[in-house]
């Protein structure tokens, strides 16, 4: 098991890793809409939050030798299902034709104005 640490994604601020590689798989911890360069939250819109969270997932994947096209499963936690259409359109724009397994889980308010958190499982590029 190997820990992934990158400055291109938000720092792990609790007792967890940004990501873990084990037996050819990468497990990316839940990413929110934090700009890793400034540590500021991106609160403009749910679309902007979705894009930033996906970019943070992507940064961890790249640091671990993978990318979004190698994602096997993505789990999206959203504050309310009223955001689903906007989240889905942003997700589709960023992932393109790649369609990993996915779940969306409404969880209520996150606090701090956040509306989304995304985690992923991917395979390492060969």
C-alpha positions as CSV (number, residue, x, y, z in Angstrom):
1,X,0.0,0.0,0.0
2,X,1.4,3.4,-1.0
3,X,0.1,6.9,0.0
4,X,-0.4,9.5,-2.7
5,X,0.6,13.1,-1.7
6,X,0.4,16.0,-4.2
7,X,0.4,19.7,-3.9
8,X,-2.0,19.8,-6.9
9,X,-5.0,18.7,-4.8
10,X,-6.1,20.0,-1.4
11,X,-4.0,18.9,1.5
12,X,-5.4,16.1,3.7
13,X,-6.4,18.0,6.9
14,X,-7.5,15.1,9.0
15,X,-6.4,11.6,9.6
16,X,-6.6,10.4,6.0
17,X,-4.7,10.4,2.7
18,X,-5.4,12.2,-0.5
19,X,-5.3,8.8,-2.1
20,X,-3.9,5.2,-1.7
21,X,-2.5,2.9,-4.3
22,X,-2.8,-0.8,-3.7
23,X,-2.5,-3.7,-6.1
24,X,-3.0,-1.6,-9.2
25,X,-5.9,0.4,-7.9
26,X,-6.1,4.0,-6.7
27,X,-8.6,5.0,-4.0
28,X,-9.2,8.8,-4.0
29,X,-10.5,10.3,-0.8
30,X,-13.6,12.5,-1.1
31,X,-12.7,15.8,-2.8
32,X,-14.6,19.0,-2.3
33,X,-14.4,22.3,-4.2
34,X,-11.2,23.6,-2.6
35,X,-8.7,25.4,-4.8
36,X,-5.4,23.7,-3.9
37,X,-3.3,26.8,-4.8
38,X,-5.1,29.1,-2.4
39,X,-6.9,26.7,0.0
40,X,-10.1,28.8,-0.7
41,X,-13.4,27.2,-1.3
42,X,-15.0,27.6,-4.8
43,X,-18.5,28.6,-3.9
44,X,-19.6,30.3,-7.2
45,X,-22.1,27.6,-8.3
46,X,-22.8,23.9,-8.1
47,X,-21.3,23.6,-11.6
48,X,-18.1,25.4,-10.4
49,X,-18.0,23.2,-7.3
50,X,-18.4,20.0,-9.3
51,X,-15.6,21.0,-11.7
52,X,-13.2,21.9,-8.9
53,X,-14.0,18.6,-7.1
54,X,-13.4,16.6,-10.3
55,X,-10.2,18.5,-11.0
56,X,-9.0,17.6,-7.4
57,X,-9.9,14.0,-8.0
58,X,-7.9,14.2,-11.3
59,X,-4.9,15.7,-9.6
60,X,-4.7,12.8,-7.1
61,X,-5.1,10.3,-9.9
62,X,-2.3,11.9,-12.0
63,X,0.0,11.9,-9.0
64,X,-0.7,8.2,-8.6
65,X,-0.1,7.3,-12.3
66,X,-3.7,7.4,-13.5
67,X,-6.3,9.8,-14.9
68,X,-10.0,10.3,-15.2
69,X,-10.2,7.8,-18.2
70,X,-9.2,5.0,-15.8
71,X,-11.8,5.6,-13.2
72,X,-13.8,2.5,-12.5
73,X,-16.3,3.9,-9.9
74,X,-17.2,7.4,-8.8
75,X,-19.3,8.3,-5.8
76,X,-20.9,11.7,-5.7
77,X,-22.3,13.1,-2.5
78,X,-24.6,16.1,-3.1
79,X,-26.4,18.4,-0.7
80,X,-29.7,18.0,-2.6
81,X,-31.2,16.3,-5.6
82,X,-32.2,19.7,-7.0
83,X,-28.5,20.0,-8.1
84,X,-28.5,16.7,-9.9
85,X,-29.0,18.1,-13.5
86,X,-26.2,20.7,-13.2
87,X,-23.9,18.2,-11.5
88,X,-24.6,15.6,-14.2
89,X,-24.0,18.1,-17.1
90,X,-20.7,19.2,-15.6
91,X,-19.6,15.6,-14.9
92,X,-20.5,14.6,-18.5
93,X,-18.6,17.6,-20.0
94,X,-15.4,16.7,-18.0
95,X,-15.5,12.9,-18.3
96,X,-16.6,12.9,-22.0
97,X,-17.4,9.5,-23.4
98,X,-15.9,7.6,-20.4
99,X,-18.8,6.2,-18.2
100,X,-17.5,4.6,-15.0
101,X,-19.9,3.0,-12.5
102,X,-21.4,5.8,-10.4
103,X,-23.6,6.5,-7.5
104,X,-25.1,9.8,-6.3
105,X,-26.0,10.1,-2.7
106,X,-28.0,13.1,-1.3
107,X,-26.6,13.9,2.1
108,X,-28.1,17.3,3.1
109,X,-26.0,20.4,3.8
110,X,-22.3,20.1,4.1
111,X,-21.7,23.5,5.7
112,X,-19.5,26.3,4.5
113,X,-21.6,26.6,1.3
114,X,-20.3,23.4,-0.1
115,X,-22.8,21.3,-2.2
116,X,-20.7,18.4,-3.4
117,X,-18.0,15.9,-2.5
118,X,-16.6,13.3,-4.9
119,X,-14.6,10.1,-4.3
120,X,-13.2,7.7,-6.9
121,X,-11.6,4.3,-7.5
122,X,-9.4,3.9,-10.6
123,X,-6.8,1.6,-12.0
124,X,-3.2,2.7,-12.5
125,X,-2.3,3.2,-16.2
126,X,-0.2,0.4,-17.6
